[in-house]
Amino acid sequence: MKTRGWKIGFEKHEQRRDAMKTRTRPGAWIGALAVLAALATATAQAAVRTATTTGYWTNTATWSDSTVPLAGDDVVINGGVIVTVDVAVADLASLSVTGTFVSATWDSGITSTTVNVGSGGVLTHTVQVDTDSSDGWQTNSRVYVVCSNLTVASGGAINADGKGYAGAPQTTWAENEIPGRGPGGGGSHPDGGGGGGYGGLGGQRPSFGYRGPTYGDPSAPDQPGSGGGARQEAGNGGRGGGAIRIAASGTVTVAGTVSANGATGTPHGGGSGGSVNIQCDTLAGGGVIRANGGNAGANFVGQGGGGRIKLDYADASGWSGTVTAEPGTGGHAGNVAGQRGTLWLADDTLLGSSVVGTTWRVYGITSWSPASLSMSGGASLAFEEPGFDLTVAGDATVDASTLVLSLDAQAGADTVTLTAGGSLLLTNAASVTVHGANTPQNATDTNYGALIGVTNDL
């Protein structure tokens, strides 16, 4: 099992013990008493601070006792109250939210031993405001939590939907005059706006408004999603999804929702999904983690591509929820569809031998060895790491589903393999696609790019 290097907490006990050991001279006693007095003062100051009025964290009027929370405090944000944070927050003992916590910063996150988002509670952030790429795309806010344990209860949410880069405004007859904002902004055209891209390409009406490109790294999803393009019609492309970063030394339990979806264009191209990056010792719960693209706002515009998700855990045996980075929906049947985003996994725990309806593009793992494999219900698994090796000890059945192995293999270097110790059965228009190098089938040269081996029947 992995271990984590984050450490949350205070060392007052050790300070007190060391102070009591100082007995060598009268001056040392005075110093020890001073330390104890300081600790007593700090202990007396630690308290429950309750937000009862909507306002900024640093405004004393926000808090019931007119005191801004101090290090070691237990902080409560009640339902109906919105607290906006634009400065670094003191290291807290606990944070409990049934109202709304809004982050207006990128680097200064929440540091608390425990964080509990109750039913009706929301952690969110402000939107990205940069509309000028001349100095690079600048980020200004995200949800950033550093803690021991985080719980998102049923009905609670960490929600960054539509908090990414802005969509394009209504365009004129000048093609691509103003694309969607962000590194993956969708192109604008009078007759069709492209969807924003991030983990996956945006969608488009063919020849009208280019698809938003991909950017970033599947192993380090740390950017907001990009906006959709626009056509010659009032409204705006959809915003991209925002950015969520969680670093927990203990357990992350999600019974509610962690979401960074792109927004629907109105009535233009959809924004791409944003980023969700969770690092923890244990991942548990039956909730939802997602970074889906925004929907196309009309027939002749594209959907947003999916965002990027990373789940870096030591133990995910207690997770039973859903994880998605899907493209948006909508648009004309003849449009080029948006592409799924990416999912980085620490290991194969979340895969399981029975895959029903799951649609993932998987990074992080380079091999998988289930005892058997059954894919059904329109499932789609694409393993994107070069040289991926799938070894099924028994039978592999793919029913009305799709299995894709590495898109990046190169002959003689990163061979991808699919091996079934039993039979490989494809039914109901199912497909298995192995993308390797351009080596002829059945060639005698062992420097092949891909290999499928089946012991029994194919």
NORQUIWO-V6300 format. One record per residue. N is the residue number from 1. RES is the residue in one small letter. SS is DSSP state (H for helix, E for strand, L for the rest). PSI is psi as a letter, one per 40 degrees, with the letter a starting at -180 (999 if undefined). OMEGA is omega in whole degrees, -180 to 180 (999 if undefined). Layout:
n=N res=RES ss=SS psi=PSI omega=OMEGA
n=N res=RES ss=SS psi=PSI omega=OMEGA
//
This chain:
n=1 res=m ss=L psi=i omega=180
n=2 res=k ss=L psi=i omega=170
n=3 res=t ss=L psi=i omega=-177
n=4 res=r ss=L psi=i omega=-176
n=5 res=g ss=L psi=e omega=-179
n=6 res=w ss=L psi=i omega=178
n=7 res=k ss=L psi=h omega=-179
n=8 res=i ss=L psi=h omega=174
n=9 res=g ss=L psi=a omega=-177
n=10 res=f ss=L psi=i omega=-177
n=11 res=e ss=L psi=f omega=-179
n=12 res=k ss=H psi=d omega=-179
n=13 res=h ss=H psi=d omega=180
n=14 res=e ss=H psi=d omega=178
n=15 res=q ss=H psi=d omega=180
n=16 res=r ss=H psi=d omega=-180
n=17 res=r ss=H psi=d omega=-180
n=18 res=d ss=H psi=d omega=180
n=19 res=a ss=H psi=d omega=-178
n=20 res=m ss=H psi=d omega=179
n=21 res=k ss=L psi=e omega=-174
n=22 res=t ss=L psi=h omega=-174
n=23 res=r ss=L psi=e omega=-171
n=24 res=t ss=L psi=d omega=-178
n=25 res=r ss=L psi=i omega=-179
n=26 res=p ss=H psi=d omega=-180
n=27 res=g ss=H psi=d omega=180
n=28 res=a ss=H psi=d omega=176
n=29 res=w ss=H psi=d omega=179
n=30 res=i ss=H psi=d omega=178
n=31 res=g ss=H psi=d omega=180
n=32 res=a ss=H psi=d omega=179
n=33 res=l ss=H psi=d omega=179
n=34 res=a ss=H psi=d omega=178
n=35 res=v ss=H psi=d omega=179
n=36 res=l ss=H psi=d omega=179
n=37 res=a ss=H psi=d omega=180
n=38 res=a ss=H psi=d omega=179
n=39 res=l ss=H psi=d omega=178
n=40 res=a ss=H psi=d omega=178
n=41 res=t ss=H psi=d omega=-180
n=42 res=a ss=H psi=d omega=179
n=43 res=t ss=H psi=d omega=-180
n=44 res=a ss=H psi=d omega=-178
n=45 res=q ss=H psi=d omega=179
n=46 res=a ss=L psi=h omega=-173
n=47 res=a ss=L psi=i omega=172
n=48 res=v ss=E psi=h omega=178
n=49 res=r ss=E psi=h omega=-175
n=50 res=t ss=E psi=h omega=176
n=51 res=a ss=E psi=h omega=-177
n=52 res=t ss=L psi=e omega=-178
n=53 res=t ss=L psi=h omega=178
n=54 res=t ss=L psi=h omega=180
n=55 res=g ss=E psi=a omega=178
n=56 res=y ss=E psi=i omega=179
n=57 res=w ss=L psi=d omega=-175
n=58 res=t ss=L psi=e omega=179
n=59 res=n ss=L psi=h omega=-178
n=60 res=t ss=H psi=d omega=-179
n=61 res=a ss=H psi=e omega=179
n=62 res=t ss=H psi=d omega=-168
n=63 res=w ss=E psi=i omega=-174
n=64 res=s ss=L psi=d omega=-180
n=65 res=d ss=L psi=e omega=178
n=66 res=s ss=L psi=f omega=179
n=67 res=t ss=L psi=h omega=177
n=68 res=v ss=L psi=h omega=-177
n=69 res=p ss=L psi=i omega=179
n=70 res=l ss=L psi=i omega=177
n=71 res=a ss=L psi=h omega=179
n=72 res=g ss=L psi=e omega=-179
n=73 res=d ss=L psi=i omega=169
n=74 res=d ss=E psi=h omega=-174
n=75 res=v ss=E psi=h omega=180
n=76 res=v ss=E psi=h omega=174
n=77 res=i ss=E psi=h omega=-173
n=78 res=n ss=L psi=i omega=177
n=79 res=g ss=L psi=h omega=180
n=80 res=g ss=L psi=e omega=-179
n=81 res=v ss=L psi=h omega=178
n=82 res=i ss=E psi=h omega=180
n=83 res=v ss=E psi=h omega=-179
n=84 res=t ss=E psi=h omega=-176
n=85 res=v ss=E psi=h omega=179
n=86 res=d ss=L psi=e omega=177
n=87 res=v ss=L psi=i omega=175
n=88 res=a ss=L psi=h omega=-180
n=89 res=v ss=L psi=h omega=178
n=90 res=a ss=L psi=i omega=179
n=91 res=d ss=L psi=h omega=-173
n=92 res=l ss=E psi=i omega=171
n=93 res=a ss=E psi=d omega=178
n=94 res=s ss=E psi=i omega=174
n=95 res=l ss=E psi=h omega=179
n=96 res=s ss=E psi=h omega=-173
n=97 res=v ss=E psi=h omega=166
n=98 res=t ss=L psi=e omega=171
n=99 res=g ss=L psi=b omega=-178
n=100 res=t ss=E psi=h omega=176
n=101 res=f ss=E psi=h omega=-176
n=102 res=v ss=E psi=h omega=176
n=103 res=s ss=E psi=h omega=176
n=104 res=a ss=L psi=f omega=-180
n=105 res=t ss=L psi=i omega=177
n=106 res=w ss=L psi=d omega=-173
n=107 res=d ss=L psi=d omega=-176
n=108 res=s ss=L psi=h omega=-177
n=109 res=g ss=L psi=a omega=177
n=110 res=i ss=E psi=h omega=173
n=111 res=t ss=E psi=h omega=-175
n=112 res=s ss=E psi=i omega=180
n=113 res=t ss=E psi=d omega=175
n=114 res=t ss=E psi=i omega=174
n=115 res=v ss=E psi=h omega=179
n=116 res=n ss=E psi=h omega=176
n=117 res=v ss=E psi=h omega=-175
n=118 res=g ss=L psi=i omega=178
n=119 res=s ss=L psi=h omega=-177
n=120 res=g ss=L psi=e omega=180
n=121 res=g ss=L psi=i omega=-178
n=122 res=v ss=E psi=h omega=163
n=123 res=l ss=E psi=h omega=-178
n=124 res=t ss=E psi=a omega=177
n=125 res=h ss=E psi=i omega=179
n=126 res=t ss=L psi=i omega=-178
n=127 res=v ss=L psi=i omega=173
n=128 res=q ss=L psi=h omega=-173
n=129 res=v ss=L psi=e omega=-177
n=130 res=d ss=L psi=h omega=177
n=131 res=t ss=L psi=e omega=-175
n=132 res=d ss=L psi=h omega=-175
n=133 res=s ss=H psi=e omega=-174
n=134 res=s ss=H psi=d omega=179
n=135 res=d ss=H psi=f omega=-175
n=136 res=g ss=L psi=i omega=-179
n=137 res=w ss=L psi=h omega=-175
n=138 res=q ss=L psi=h omega=176
n=139 res=t ss=L psi=i omega=-179
n=140 res=n ss=L psi=e omega=180
n=141 res=s ss=L psi=i omega=176
n=142 res=r ss=L psi=i omega=168
n=143 res=v ss=E psi=h omega=-178
n=144 res=y ss=E psi=h omega=-176
n=145 res=v ss=E psi=h omega=173
n=146 res=v ss=E psi=h omega=-173
n=147 res=c ss=E psi=i omega=168
n=148 res=s ss=E psi=d omega=-178
n=149 res=n ss=E psi=h omega=178
n=150 res=l ss=E psi=h omega=176
n=151 res=t ss=E psi=h omega=172
n=152 res=v ss=E psi=h omega=-174
n=153 res=a ss=L psi=i omega=174
n=154 res=s ss=L psi=h omega=-176
n=155 res=g ss=L psi=e omega=175
n=156 res=g ss=L psi=i omega=-176
n=157 res=a ss=E psi=i omega=159
n=158 res=i ss=E psi=h omega=-166
n=159 res=n ss=E psi=h omega=176
n=160 res=a ss=L psi=f omega=180
n=161 res=d ss=L psi=h omega=176
n=162 res=g ss=L psi=f omega=-179
n=163 res=k ss=L psi=e omega=180
n=164 res=g ss=L psi=a omega=-179
n=165 res=y ss=L psi=i omega=-174
n=166 res=a ss=L psi=i omega=171
n=167 res=g ss=L psi=i omega=-180
n=168 res=a ss=L psi=i omega=173
n=169 res=p ss=E psi=i omega=177
n=170 res=q ss=L psi=h omega=-178
n=171 res=t ss=L psi=i omega=175
n=172 res=t ss=L psi=a omega=-180
n=173 res=w ss=L psi=e omega=176
n=174 res=a ss=L psi=h omega=-175
n=175 res=e ss=L psi=h omega=179
n=176 res=n ss=L psi=f omega=-179
n=177 res=e ss=L psi=d omega=178
n=178 res=i ss=L psi=h omega=177
n=179 res=p ss=L psi=i omega=172
n=180 res=g ss=L psi=i omega=-178
n=181 res=r ss=L psi=i omega=179
n=182 res=g ss=L psi=i omega=-177
n=183 res=p ss=L psi=d omega=-179
n=184 res=g ss=L psi=f omega=-178
n=185 res=g ss=L psi=h omega=178
n=186 res=g ss=L psi=i omega=-180
n=187 res=g ss=L psi=i omega=178
n=188 res=s ss=L psi=i omega=179
n=189 res=h ss=L psi=i omega=-179
n=190 res=p ss=L psi=d omega=-176
n=191 res=d ss=L psi=e omega=177
n=192 res=g ss=L psi=h omega=178
n=193 res=g ss=L psi=h omega=178
n=194 res=g ss=L psi=i omega=175
n=195 res=g ss=L psi=i omega=177
n=196 res=g ss=L psi=i omega=178
n=197 res=g ss=L psi=i omega=172
n=198 res=y ss=L psi=c omega=175
n=199 res=g ss=L psi=d omega=176
n=200 res=g ss=L psi=i omega=178
n=201 res=l ss=L psi=i omega=172
n=202 res=g ss=L psi=i omega=176
n=203 res=g ss=L psi=i omega=179
n=204 res=q ss=E psi=i omega=163
n=205 res=r ss=E psi=h omega=-174
n=206 res=p ss=L psi=h omega=177
n=207 res=s ss=L psi=e omega=-179
n=208 res=f ss=E psi=h omega=180
n=209 res=g ss=L psi=h omega=-174
n=210 res=y ss=L psi=i omega=178
n=211 res=r ss=L psi=h omega=175
n=212 res=g ss=L psi=h omega=-177
n=213 res=p ss=L psi=i omega=174
n=214 res=t ss=L psi=i omega=177
n=215 res=y ss=L psi=i omega=179
n=216 res=g ss=L psi=a omega=-172
n=217 res=d ss=L psi=h omega=179
n=218 res=p ss=L psi=d omega=-177
n=219 res=s ss=L psi=e omega=-179
n=220 res=a ss=L psi=g omega=180
n=221 res=p ss=L psi=h omega=-173
n=222 res=d ss=L psi=f omega=-178
n=223 res=q ss=L psi=i omega=174
n=224 res=p ss=L psi=i omega=175
n=225 res=g ss=L psi=i omega=-175
n=226 res=s ss=L psi=i omega=-175
n=227 res=g ss=L psi=i omega=177
n=228 res=g ss=L psi=i omega=177
n=229 res=g ss=L psi=i omega=-175
n=230 res=a ss=L psi=i omega=173
n=231 res=r ss=L psi=a omega=-176
n=232 res=q ss=L psi=g omega=-179
n=233 res=e ss=L psi=i omega=-178
n=234 res=a ss=L psi=i omega=178
n=235 res=g ss=L psi=a omega=-176
n=236 res=n ss=E psi=i omega=169
n=237 res=g ss=L psi=i omega=-179
n=238 res=g ss=L psi=i omega=174
n=239 res=r ss=L psi=i omega=172
n=240 res=g ss=L psi=i omega=174
n=241 res=g ss=L psi=i omega=-178
n=242 res=g ss=L psi=a omega=-175
n=243 res=a ss=E psi=h omega=-180
n=244 res=i ss=E psi=h omega=-180
n=245 res=r ss=E psi=h omega=-180
n=246 res=i ss=E psi=h omega=177
n=247 res=a ss=E psi=h omega=-176
n=248 res=a ss=E psi=h omega=178
n=249 res=s ss=L psi=e omega=-179
n=250 res=g ss=L psi=b omega=-172
n=251 res=t ss=E psi=h omega=169
n=252 res=v ss=E psi=h omega=179
n=253 res=t ss=E psi=h omega=-179
n=254 res=v ss=E psi=h omega=172
n=255 res=a ss=L psi=e omega=177
n=256 res=g ss=L psi=b omega=-173
n=257 res=t ss=E psi=h omega=168
n=258 res=v ss=E psi=h omega=-166
n=259 res=s ss=E psi=h omega=175
n=260 res=a ss=L psi=f omega=-179
n=261 res=n ss=L psi=i omega=170
n=262 res=g ss=L psi=i omega=-178
n=263 res=a ss=L psi=i omega=177
n=264 res=t ss=L psi=h omega=174
n=265 res=g ss=L psi=i omega=-177
n=266 res=t ss=E psi=g omega=-6
n=267 res=p ss=E psi=g omega=-171
n=268 res=h ss=L psi=a omega=-177
n=269 res=g ss=L psi=i omega=180
n=270 res=g ss=L psi=i omega=176
n=271 res=g ss=L psi=i omega=179
n=272 res=s ss=L psi=i omega=171
n=273 res=g ss=L psi=i omega=-180
n=274 res=g ss=L psi=a omega=-176
n=275 res=s ss=E psi=i omega=172
n=276 res=v ss=E psi=h omega=-177
n=277 res=n ss=E psi=h omega=-177
n=278 res=i ss=E psi=h omega=173
n=279 res=q ss=E psi=h omega=-177
n=280 res=c ss=L psi=i omega=173
n=281 res=d ss=L psi=d omega=-176
n=282 res=t ss=E psi=h omega=175
n=283 res=l ss=E psi=h omega=-175
n=284 res=a ss=E psi=i omega=176
n=285 res=g ss=E psi=i omega=-179
n=286 res=g ss=L psi=f omega=-177
n=287 res=g ss=L psi=a omega=-174
n=288 res=v ss=E psi=h omega=171
n=289 res=i ss=E psi=h omega=-173
n=290 res=r ss=E psi=i omega=174
n=291 res=a ss=L psi=g omega=-175
n=292 res=n ss=L psi=i omega=175
n=293 res=g ss=L psi=i omega=177
n=294 res=g ss=L psi=i omega=-178
n=295 res=n ss=L psi=i omega=172
n=296 res=a ss=L psi=h omega=-176
n=297 res=g ss=L psi=e omega=180
n=298 res=a ss=L psi=i omega=-177
n=299 res=n ss=L psi=d omega=-168
n=300 res=f ss=L psi=f omega=175
n=301 res=v ss=L psi=i omega=-175
n=302 res=g ss=L psi=i omega=173
n=303 res=q ss=L psi=i omega=173
n=304 res=g ss=L psi=i omega=175
n=305 res=g ss=L psi=i omega=178
n=306 res=g ss=L psi=i omega=-179
n=307 res=g ss=L psi=a omega=-180
n=308 res=r ss=E psi=h omega=179
n=309 res=i ss=E psi=h omega=173
n=310 res=k ss=E psi=h omega=177
n=311 res=l ss=E psi=h omega=-175
n=312 res=d ss=E psi=g omega=-173
n=313 res=y ss=L psi=i omega=170
n=314 res=a ss=L psi=d omega=-178
n=315 res=d ss=E psi=h omega=177
n=316 res=a ss=E psi=f omega=-178
n=317 res=s ss=E psi=d omega=180
n=318 res=g ss=E psi=e omega=179
n=319 res=w ss=E psi=h omega=179
n=320 res=s ss=L psi=e omega=-176
n=321 res=g ss=L psi=a omega=-179
n=322 res=t ss=E psi=i omega=179
n=323 res=v ss=E psi=h omega=-178
n=324 res=t ss=E psi=i omega=172
n=325 res=a ss=L psi=f omega=-174
n=326 res=e ss=L psi=i omega=169
n=327 res=p ss=L psi=i omega=176
n=328 res=g ss=L psi=i omega=179
n=329 res=t ss=L psi=a omega=177
n=330 res=g ss=L psi=a omega=-177
n=331 res=g ss=L psi=i omega=-179
n=332 res=h ss=L psi=i omega=-179
n=333 res=a ss=L psi=d omega=-179
n=334 res=g ss=L psi=e omega=180
n=335 res=n ss=L psi=i omega=171
n=336 res=v ss=E psi=h omega=-174
n=337 res=a ss=L psi=i omega=172
n=338 res=g ss=L psi=i omega=-176
n=339 res=q ss=L psi=i omega=175
n=340 res=r ss=L psi=i omega=175
n=341 res=g ss=L psi=a omega=-174
n=342 res=t ss=E psi=i omega=177
n=343 res=l ss=E psi=h omega=176
n=344 res=w ss=E psi=h omega=-179
n=345 res=l ss=E psi=i omega=179
n=346 res=a ss=L psi=d omega=178
n=347 res=d ss=L psi=a omega=-174
n=348 res=d ss=L psi=e omega=-176
n=349 res=t ss=L psi=d omega=-174
n=350 res=l ss=L psi=e omega=-177
n=351 res=l ss=L psi=d omega=-179
n=352 res=g ss=L psi=i omega=-177
n=353 res=s ss=L psi=e omega=176
n=354 res=s ss=E psi=h omega=-175
n=355 res=v ss=E psi=h omega=-176
n=356 res=v ss=E psi=h omega=174
n=357 res=g ss=L psi=e omega=-180
n=358 res=t ss=L psi=h omega=-180
n=359 res=t ss=E psi=g omega=-174
n=360 res=w ss=E psi=i omega=163
n=361 res=r ss=E psi=h omega=-166
n=362 res=v ss=E psi=h omega=172
n=363 res=y ss=E psi=i omega=175
n=364 res=g ss=L psi=d omega=-180
n=365 res=i ss=L psi=i omega=-177
n=366 res=t ss=L psi=e omega=177
n=367 res=s ss=E psi=i omega=178
n=368 res=w ss=E psi=h omega=-175
n=369 res=s ss=L psi=g omega=178
n=370 res=p ss=L psi=i omega=178
n=371 res=a ss=L psi=d omega=175
n=372 res=s ss=L psi=i omega=-179
n=373 res=l ss=E psi=h omega=175
n=374 res=s ss=E psi=h omega=177
n=375 res=m ss=E psi=h omega=-178
n=376 res=s ss=E psi=i omega=175
n=377 res=g ss=L psi=f omega=179
n=378 res=g ss=L psi=f omega=179
n=379 res=a ss=L psi=i omega=177
n=380 res=s ss=E psi=h omega=177
n=381 res=l ss=E psi=h omega=176
n=382 res=a ss=E psi=h omega=180
n=383 res=f ss=E psi=h omega=-166
n=384 res=e ss=L psi=e omega=-179
n=385 res=e ss=L psi=h omega=178
n=386 res=p ss=L psi=h omega=177
n=387 res=g ss=L psi=f omega=-177
n=388 res=f ss=L psi=i omega=-179
n=389 res=d ss=E psi=h omega=176
n=390 res=l ss=E psi=h omega=180
n=391 res=t ss=E psi=h omega=179
n=392 res=v ss=E psi=h omega=-175
n=393 res=a ss=L psi=d omega=-179
n=394 res=g ss=L psi=b omega=-178
n=395 res=d ss=L psi=i omega=174
n=396 res=a ss=E psi=h omega=-179
n=397 res=t ss=E psi=h omega=178
n=398 res=v ss=E psi=h omega=-174
n=399 res=d ss=E psi=h omega=180
n=400 res=a ss=L psi=f omega=-176
n=401 res=s ss=L psi=i omega=-176
n=402 res=t ss=E psi=h omega=176
n=403 res=l ss=E psi=h omega=-179
n=404 res=v ss=E psi=h omega=175
n=405 res=l ss=E psi=i omega=-167
n=406 res=s ss=L psi=h omega=177
n=407 res=l ss=L psi=e omega=-170
n=408 res=d ss=L psi=e omega=-178
n=409 res=a ss=L psi=i omega=178
n=410 res=q ss=L psi=h omega=-175
n=411 res=a ss=L psi=h omega=175
n=412 res=g ss=L psi=e omega=-176
n=413 res=a ss=L psi=d omega=-174
n=414 res=d ss=L psi=g omega=-178
n=415 res=t ss=L psi=h omega=175
n=416 res=v ss=E psi=i omega=-176
n=417 res=t ss=E psi=i omega=172
n=418 res=l ss=E psi=h omega=-178
n=419 res=t ss=E psi=h omega=176
n=420 res=a ss=E psi=h omega=179
n=421 res=g ss=L psi=d omega=175
n=422 res=g ss=L psi=b omega=179
n=423 res=s ss=L psi=i omega=174
n=424 res=l ss=E psi=h omega=-175
n=425 res=l ss=E psi=h omega=176
n=426 res=l ss=E psi=h omega=-178
n=427 res=t ss=E psi=i omega=175
n=428 res=n ss=L psi=f omega=176
n=429 res=a ss=L psi=f omega=176
n=430 res=a ss=L psi=i omega=179
n=431 res=s ss=E psi=i omega=170
n=432 res=v ss=E psi=h omega=-178
n=433 res=t ss=E psi=h omega=178
n=434 res=v ss=E psi=h omega=-180
n=435 res=h ss=L psi=h omega=177
n=436 res=g ss=L psi=a omega=179
n=437 res=a ss=L psi=i omega=-176
n=438 res=n ss=L psi=f omega=177
n=439 res=t ss=L psi=h omega=-178
n=440 res=p ss=L psi=i omega=177
n=441 res=q ss=L psi=i omega=177
n=442 res=n ss=L psi=f omega=178
n=443 res=a ss=L psi=i omega=179
n=444 res=t ss=L psi=e omega=178
n=445 res=d ss=L psi=h omega=-178
n=446 res=t ss=L psi=e omega=178
n=447 res=n ss=L psi=f omega=179
n=448 res=y ss=L psi=i omega=179
n=449 res=g ss=L psi=d omega=-176
n=450 res=a ss=E psi=i omega=-178
n=451 res=l ss=E psi=h omega=172
n=452 res=i ss=E psi=h omega=179
n=453 res=g ss=E psi=h omega=-179
n=454 res=v ss=E psi=h omega=-177
n=455 res=t ss=L psi=d omega=-177
n=456 res=n ss=L psi=b omega=-172
n=457 res=d ss=L psi=i omega=173
n=458 res=l ss=L psi=999 omega=999
//
